[in-house]
Amino acid sequence: MSQSKDYNKYLGLVSIFYILAGIILIIWPDIAVKIVCYIISAVLLIYGLIRILIYLRSDNTRRYFQFDLVVGIITIAFGLFILFKPVLFVSLLPFAIGLCILFDSIIKFQNAFDLKHAGLLYWQIPLAISIITAILGLMLVINPFGATVTLVRCMGIFFIVDGLANISSAILVLKKLE
């Protein structure tokens, strides 16, 4: 039971982050896109450098079975691509986020039925939310919109809906545990 409460605390924190990120995406979409691109680029560049350093510091016998140099170079190249071509990266991002939202909604769909089998009365709420988020995710995959600002704001709405879905599921589970 303690593990379930710990998971629900973690889920609550992640959900609050989703909601805050959604609000930021709605209010400041242009700035949010640039910041996300710079953060992703920086993380990839640092990770790529670390992998290259690991390769250079490893002994010759271990290098044969490691791909640190290749992974490092590819990661740095991708980081530079995002840094210098953020518009192209952002145009691919809605599709990727749509897939993530769709995958997450399928998990929520299963969780709703798990709640039903656990005897919870209001399992239909997470079910309805999972269907709504699946539709929104599918919309991003099928037609990722033309305008970046509109897209970013829609992603903000999706994050808020997803965060609220997580919180509602956590509350239902906590009520069941009490």
Backbone torsions as a table, in degrees:
resi	resn	phi	psi	omega
1	MET	NA	-36.4	178.3
2	SER	-63.4	-36.6	179.2
3	GLN	-64.7	-38.1	178.2
4	SER	-65.7	-40.1	178.4
5	LYS	-66.9	-40.2	177.3
6	ASP	-62.7	-42.2	178.4
7	TYR	-62.9	-41.6	179.9
8	ASN	-67.3	-34.2	174.8
9	LYS	-64.2	-44.6	177.9
10	TYR	-61.9	-46.1	179.3
11	LEU	-61.4	-37.8	177.5
12	GLY	-64.4	-42.7	178.3
13	LEU	-64.7	-43.1	177.9
14	VAL	-63.1	-40.5	-179.8
15	SER	-64.5	-40.7	177.0
16	ILE	-63.0	-41.1	176.4
17	PHE	-60.6	-44.4	178.5
18	TYR	-58.7	-45.1	-177.8
19	ILE	-65.3	-45.3	178.2
20	LEU	-63.1	-42.9	177.6
21	ALA	-62.4	-39.5	177.6
22	GLY	-62.2	-42.9	178.7
23	ILE	-63.4	-44.2	178.9
24	ILE	-62.3	-42.4	179.7
25	LEU	-63.8	-33.6	-179.9
26	ILE	-74.3	-43.6	-175.0
27	ILE	-77.4	-45.2	-175.7
28	TRP	-125.2	68.5	-175.3
29	PRO	-65.2	-40.2	-178.3
30	ASP	-64.8	-47.1	-179.8
31	ILE	-65.2	-41.3	-179.0
32	ALA	-60.5	-41.5	179.7
33	VAL	-63.1	-45.6	-180.0
34	LYS	-63.7	-43.9	-179.5
35	ILE	-62.4	-44.7	179.6
36	VAL	-61.4	-43.4	178.9
37	CYS	-62.4	-43.5	179.7
38	TYR	-66.2	-40.2	179.6
39	ILE	-65.3	-48.3	179.9
40	ILE	-61.0	-43.7	179.5
41	SER	-61.1	-47.1	-179.5
42	ALA	-61.8	-43.9	179.7
43	VAL	-62.2	-44.1	-179.9
44	LEU	-65.5	-41.2	179.0
45	LEU	-63.9	-44.5	179.2
46	ILE	-64.7	-45.1	179.8
47	TYR	-62.2	-42.5	178.1
48	GLY	-61.1	-43.2	177.7
49	LEU	-63.0	-41.4	179.1
50	ILE	-61.7	-44.1	179.9
51	ARG	-63.5	-39.0	178.0
52	ILE	-66.6	-41.8	177.5
53	LEU	-63.3	-39.4	177.0
54	ILE	-60.6	-42.9	178.6
55	TYR	-61.8	-48.0	-176.4
56	LEU	-66.0	-28.8	-178.3
57	ARG	-90.1	-11.4	-178.9
58	SER	-79.7	155.8	-179.8
59	ASP	-78.0	163.6	-173.5
60	ASN	-60.6	-33.4	-177.7
61	THR	-70.7	-31.3	-179.9
62	ARG	-82.3	-24.0	-176.7
63	ARG	-62.7	-30.9	-176.1
64	TYR	-61.5	-35.9	-176.7
65	PHE	-99.1	3.9	180.0
66	GLN	-109.1	148.1	178.6
67	PHE	-118.0	28.6	-176.1
68	ASP	-60.6	-39.7	-179.3
69	LEU	-64.8	-47.4	-179.4
70	VAL	-64.0	-47.5	179.2
71	VAL	-61.0	-41.8	179.0
72	GLY	-61.8	-45.7	-179.4
73	ILE	-65.5	-44.8	179.8
74	ILE	-63.7	-42.4	179.9
75	THR	-64.2	-43.1	177.6
76	ILE	-63.8	-41.7	178.9
77	ALA	-61.7	-42.3	179.1
78	PHE	-67.0	-40.1	176.6
79	GLY	-61.6	-41.5	177.4
80	LEU	-67.3	-38.1	176.7
81	PHE	-58.0	-47.2	179.7
82	ILE	-64.9	-40.0	-179.2
83	LEU	-63.8	-42.0	-175.1
84	PHE	-96.3	-16.3	179.4
85	LYS	-130.9	57.0	-176.9
86	PRO	-64.4	-30.1	-179.2
87	VAL	-65.0	-43.5	177.7
88	LEU	-65.5	-43.0	177.8
89	PHE	-59.6	-44.7	-179.1
90	VAL	-64.8	-32.1	178.9
91	SER	-69.5	-26.7	176.7
92	LEU	-86.0	-22.8	-175.5
93	LEU	-60.3	-42.6	-178.9
94	PRO	-58.0	-39.8	178.6
95	PHE	-61.9	-46.7	-179.3
96	ALA	-64.2	-42.7	179.0
97	ILE	-67.3	-37.6	176.7
98	GLY	-59.5	-42.3	176.7
99	LEU	-62.8	-41.9	178.7
100	CYS	-63.3	-44.0	179.3
101	ILE	-64.4	-41.6	178.9
102	LEU	-62.6	-44.8	177.7
103	PHE	-61.8	-44.8	179.9
104	ASP	-63.1	-38.7	-179.6
105	SER	-68.9	-31.9	176.4
106	ILE	-65.9	-39.8	176.6
107	ILE	-64.1	-42.9	178.3
108	LYS	-63.5	-35.4	177.3
109	PHE	-60.4	-47.8	177.4
110	GLN	-62.8	-42.5	179.9
111	ASN	-60.6	-36.0	178.7
112	ALA	-61.5	-43.2	178.7
113	PHE	-71.2	-30.9	173.6
114	ASP	-63.7	-39.9	176.8
115	LEU	-64.2	-39.0	178.0
116	LYS	-61.9	-46.9	-179.7
117	HIS	-67.4	-22.7	177.3
118	ALA	-81.2	-6.2	175.9
119	GLY	93.2	12.9	178.2
120	LEU	-73.3	141.4	-176.5
121	LEU	-76.2	-34.6	-172.3
122	TYR	-106.3	40.6	179.5
123	TRP	-68.0	-18.5	-177.9
124	GLN	-67.8	-27.2	-179.6
125	ILE	-64.6	-53.0	176.2
126	PRO	-61.9	-31.7	177.8
127	LEU	-63.7	-47.5	179.8
128	ALA	-62.5	-42.6	179.8
129	ILE	-65.2	-38.1	178.5
130	SER	-64.9	-36.3	178.3
131	ILE	-68.6	-42.2	179.0
132	ILE	-63.0	-46.4	-179.4
133	THR	-67.5	-32.0	176.2
134	ALA	-64.2	-41.9	178.7
135	ILE	-64.1	-44.4	179.5
136	LEU	-64.1	-42.6	177.3
137	GLY	-63.6	-40.7	178.0
138	LEU	-64.3	-37.1	176.6
139	MET	-60.6	-41.0	178.3
140	LEU	-66.5	-36.0	-179.5
141	VAL	-71.7	-43.9	-175.8
142	ILE	-76.3	-45.4	-177.0
143	ASN	-137.5	88.5	-173.5
144	PRO	-75.8	26.1	175.9
145	PHE	58.8	155.8	-179.4
146	GLY	-90.3	-42.1	-174.3
147	ALA	-85.0	127.2	-179.3
148	THR	-63.4	-41.3	-178.4
149	VAL	-62.4	-45.3	178.3
150	THR	-61.7	-43.1	179.8
151	LEU	-61.8	-46.7	-179.1
152	VAL	-62.6	-41.1	177.8
153	ARG	-64.3	-40.1	176.9
154	CYS	-63.3	-40.4	176.5
155	MET	-62.3	-37.4	175.7
156	GLY	-59.8	-43.9	177.3
157	ILE	-62.3	-42.7	179.3
158	PHE	-61.4	-42.8	178.5
159	PHE	-62.0	-42.2	179.3
160	ILE	-63.4	-46.5	179.3
161	VAL	-61.4	-43.2	179.8
162	ASP	-65.1	-42.0	177.2
163	GLY	-61.8	-42.9	178.1
164	LEU	-65.6	-36.5	177.1
165	ALA	-63.0	-43.5	178.6
166	ASN	-62.8	-43.5	-179.4
167	ILE	-63.8	-42.6	-179.5
168	SER	-64.5	-40.0	177.3
169	SER	-63.8	-42.9	-180.0
170	ALA	-62.8	-40.7	179.7
171	ILE	-64.1	-42.5	178.7
172	LEU	-63.3	-39.8	178.7
173	VAL	-67.7	-43.0	179.4
174	LEU	-62.1	-38.4	176.9
175	LYS	-63.4	-37.8	179.0
176	LYS	-67.9	-34.3	-178.4
177	LEU	-75.0	-22.0	-176.9
178	GLU	-75.9	NA	NA
